[in-house]
Amino acid sequence: MKSIISYFSVFISAILYMLLFDKAAGGIMTVFLFVTPVISIFLTVSAKKRIIFELECDNEILNKGKLEKIHVNITKDTILPLPFICFTVELSKRFCELAQNVYKFSMSENRELTVDIDVNPKICGPADICINKIYITDYLGIFKFKINPDMLVCKTVSISPDIVEIDESNELLRNIFSSLTDNDDDDASKSGFGKSSFPGYEYRNYVPGDSLKKINWKLSSKRNQLFVRLDEASNITLPDIFLDTSEPVNVNNEETAMYTQQTIIEASLSLLMMFVRQGLECTYSYYDNGILKKESFNSPDGIQKLADNISSVNFNNISDYENINTQSHSSKSTGVNIVYTLNINNQLINRARSASDNNNAVKIIIPENTAYSQSAGMSDVWLIKENYEICRFI
């Protein structure tokens, strides 16, 4: 606006000079000040329809906390030199703020130009990168024209969650392991996760190499020789981790919601990684656009790919919690459902009760910052703190 006011001030001054002092000199200045902007505007308006913007990323899945490059490619389909072009970069709140988000440049002889921009992802999940507020100035820098809104460019990328180390001695894990039937065999006890048999009621003579823990000392003393217990094979159901991707409630703002979603994503993946590293097979499931995705893991291979897949999931699905195992188990087996959720509702509570009635343990885990809005009536609810430490919800 200031440039336009300045231009018209000079133009009026030239007219006054022509009328009051020198018609010839003033006339030349007046014609020059009129014709030049008209030509400049005409060329600018013609050129602005010959510009194409494209947005590219080195990776479709970005690493959280690591600088990533995006590329704004500008192509002009004309031999005319291009006046100044200005555009604004807008990022989703999942990114750190840019030190500079307004870019201005000119294209004279070059028909192609690439502007590289460093972005820093900070919250996992789907994120948008947009190039908007594009405008072009005329050659004199006096007038400014907006580019057609149809040319505005947006790109959706995914930011992968971190998988953090979990303290194996925390209370939740001890509680989960105790829910599984223990096996006191020496080989199994080395890892702490052997769950393949139950104490039996039959015995045989001791053979060197048998576990001393299986010796029935009372029977052995009566018969004056060593007898060991024969264990029965168990039908253990391995832990099921369920990530509830239903829309959260009672959050202060969009960014808080993103951080809260990230908490349960990263905590659930970290628990899965800890399980499989200890040799315990585990299943992981979540809903994506209403479709249940479920996969079993017995090694760390594939967990990073799972994390990349989850990075594109939006928390706007309605979960029906059907994946929580309510199948009836005998007294010699159990199922452990570990539910990471943002909101404990009646549907989840009823499903948990039904599972518990059929000898299935249900551990519900929620972020600490949403605990104020959760039902305290649940008997086995756990909180995730900011450092991913887990404690019981009292």
N, C-alpha and C positions, 0 to 999 in steps of 0.2 A: 504494500500500500504506500509506503514512504517513497519507493522508487517511482511509482505512478504520479504522486503529487509533485515530486521533484521534476519529472519530465514535463508535466503540464505547466509548471512554473517557468521553466526555460522556454517552452513553446510560446507562452503568452508574452514573455519578455521579448522574444524575437519579433512578434507581431507589433508590439508597442514601439520597438526600435525602428521597424519599417515605417510605421505611421508617423512617428514624431521626429525621426532624425534622418535616416538614409533609406530611401525606398529600395534602391538596388541591392545594397548589402543586406538590409533587413529581409528583403524578399528571398534572397538566396538562402539565408539561414532558415527562414520559415519553411521554404520548400524542402530543404534538407531535413529539417526536424519532422516534417510530415511524411515524406516519402520513405525515408529510411526505416522508421518503425513499422510502416505498413508492409514493406518488403520483408522485414524481419519476422513479423507476425505471420505473414503468409507462408514463409518457409518453415516456420516452427510448427504451425498447424498441419502442414503437409507431412512433416517428418514424424510427428507424434503418433500417426497411424501406422508407421512402418517400424515400430519397435516391438520386440518380443522379449519377455522376461521368462527365465526358467530357474528353478531352484533345485539343487542337487546336494546330496550328502555323501561323504565317503562311505558311511555305513548306515544301513537301515535300522540297525539296533545299536544304540549308543551306550557307552559305558558310563555309569554314574560316577561323578567326581573326577572325570578325565576330560581335558579339553578336546573338543571335536570340531572339525571344520565343516562349514556349509559353504556352498558356492552359488553365488547369484550370477547367472549367465545372461548378458544382454546382447541382443543381436539387432542390427538395423538393416532394413532392406531398402537402402537408398544410397546414392553416391554423395548426397549432400552432407556437409559436416553437421554434426548433431550439436545443438546448443546444450546448455547445462541440464542434466537430469538429476533429480533428487528423489530418494525413496527412504522409507522408514521400515526397519525390521522389528516385528513384534513376536515375542516368544511366549510360549505357555509358561505358567507359573512353576512348572516343573524344572525350569532353567534358572540359573542365576541371572541377575540383571546384567545387561550389556553395558560396558563402559561408554560405548558409542552406539547409538541405534539409528542415527540419521547419516546417510551417505550421499555425497554430491560429486559428480564427475562430468566430464565432457568427452564426446567421441568425435574426432575430426576425420582423419583418414581411416581409422580402424572401423571395421564393420562388426567386430566381436570384441566383447570386454567381459572379463570375469572378476568379480569382487569376492575375495575370500574373507569369511567372518568366523571368528572363534567363538564357540558357545560352550558353556559349562553346565551339563545336566546335574541336577541336584536331587530330584525325586523320581523314583522309578514309575513306569507306566507310559501310556500313550500320550504324546505331546505334539503340539502344533508349532510350526514355524511359518510365519506369514511375511510376505513382502507387500506392503500396502502404502497408502498415501504417496503414490507416485505422481510427480508433476514435472513439467518441463518448462524452462524459461526461454524467452526469445533471445536472439543473439546479442541484444543490447542489455539484457538482464532487467528489462523494465516490467514486462508482463509475464505472468505465470499461468500455466494451463494444467489442469488435472488430466491424467491419463485415464482412458476408458476403464471403468471398474471391472470390466470383463477381463482385463489384462492382469488383475491382481492375482498373486500366486500364493498358495498355501500348501504345505506338505506336512503329513503326519508321520512321525517317527516313533520308535519305541525306546525307552530307557530301561536297561536291564537292571534288576535288583541285585544287591550284594548278598553273598552267602557268608555269614559270619561264624566265628568259632563259638560253640556253646560249652559252658562249663558242665562237664559230665556229672559233677557231684551235686548239682542243684536239686532242690526239693521235688520239682515236678518230675524230673527223670527218674528219681528214686521211686516216686509214687507210681509212675507208669510201669516200671519194671516189676514192682511188687504186684501189679494187677495181672501180670502174666505168671503162669504157673512156673515156679522155680525148679531147676534141676541141679541137684547137689553133686553131680558128677564132676570130678576134678578137671577134666578137659573143658567142660562147659563153663566151670566157674572161673577159668582163667580170663575169659572175656567178659563174664558177667551177663551174657545174653543167651546162654544155652537154655532152651525151653522145649526140648524134644521128648521128654518122658516124665512119668509120674512114679512116685514110690509104689512098688508092687507088694504083694503078699506072699510070694513064693521065694524060696531060697535055694542056693546051691553051694557046694564046697568052694572055699576060697582058692583062687588061682593067682600066683604071683603076677602083679601088675594091676589087679583089681583095686578100685578106690577103697581106701581105708574107711571113708565115710559111709560106705555101704555095708560094712560089717555089722551084723546083729550080735552084739556082745553078750546079750542075755542068753540067746539061743546057743551061741558058741560055748559059753561057760557050762551050760547044762550038758552038752554033748562032747565037750572036751576037744572040739575042733572048730576051725573057723568057718562060718557061713556068711555069705554075702546076699544082699537083697537083689532080686530080679525086678527091674523097673518095667513098667508098662508104657508102650508108646502112647503119646498124647496127641490130641487133635487140636493143636493150638492155632487160633486165628491171629495172624500177625497184625501189628498196629496199622490203622487206617488214618491218614491225615487228610482232613477235609478243609479246604479254603473256601470260606463263605464269601461270595462276591456280590451279595445283595447290597442295595444302596444303603449307606450309613444314615443314621439320624443323629440329631443333637450335636452337630458340629458347628463351630463358630463361623468359619468361612471356608472358601474353596481350598485354599492352601493347607489349612489345618486338616481338612478331609484327606488331601493327598498324602500328607505325612502319616496320618493314621492308617490309611490303606497300606502304605509302604511298610509300616511296622509289622502288620500281620503277615504280609507276603514274605518279607525277609526272615521273620522268625520261623515261619512254617518251613521254608526251604532249608534253613539252618538246622532245624530239628531233623528233617529228612536226611540231610548229609551226615549228621552225627550218627543216626541209626545205621545207615548202610556202611559207614566206615568201621563200625563195631561188628559188622557181619550180620546184622539183623535185617531181614527183608521187610520192606514196608511199601504200602500203596499210598498214592497221592492223588487227590481228585479235586476238581473245581468246575464251576459252570462258566462257559464262554458263549455269550449270546444265546442262552437257554439250552445249550448242548452240554451234557456232562462229559468231561474229559477225565479219564482215569488211567493211571499207569502204575505198574509195579517196578520197584527198584531193589536190587540186591548188591549194587556197587555204585560208586560215585559217577560212573559213566552215564551220561545222559541227563544228569541233574542240571548242568549249566544250560543245556538245550531247553529243558523244562522252564528254567528261569527266563530264558529269552521268549518263550511262548507266552508266559504269564505277563510279560512286560506290555503286551498289546491288549490285555483284557481290561475292559471298562467295568467299574463297579456300579452297574445299573441293572443287574439281573435280579429276578426274584427267585431265591433258592427255596426248593421244597424239602430239602434235607433228607431226601429219599436215600441218599448214599450212606447215611448213618446206619450201621449194621444193627438190626434188631432181631436177627435170626437167633432162635433159641439154641443155647449151648448146654452141654452136660456139666456136671460139677467138676469134671476134669479138664475143662477147656474154658477159654474166655476170649472175648473180643475187646479190643481197646480202640475207641474212636476218639481222635484228637481233633477238635473242631476249633479252627481259628476264625473268629467272627468279630464284627464291629458292633453287633446289636443282638442281645438276647431277647427273643420274642416268644410268645406262647407256643408257636409251632415248633420251635427248637426245643423248648422245655418239655413238651409232650413227647417229642421223638426221643429225647434223652431218657425220659422215664420209661418209655416202652423198651428201649434198649437195655436199661438197667434191670428191668423185670425179667429179661431173658439172659441174664448173666453176661451182659456186655458193659464194660466200663466206658463212661463218656467223660472226657476232660474238655471243658469249654474254656478257651483262652481268649481274652479280650485286652486291648491296649489300656494302659493305666489311665490315660487322659479321658477315656469314655466311661470309667467305672462309676462315676457319680450318677449316670443315667441308667445303670443296669440293675436288674432284679437281684436282690440279695437272698432270694429264696432258694437259689440253686445251691446244691450241696458241694459241687466240685467245679468251681470256677477259679481261674487263675489269671493273674495280671502280667502283662509284658511291660517292663519299664523301658525308659529311653535307651539304656545300655543293653537291652535285650535280656536282662536278668528277669527271672520269672519267680513270682511268689504267689501264695494262695490269697484269694479274695475273701476277706473276712467281713 
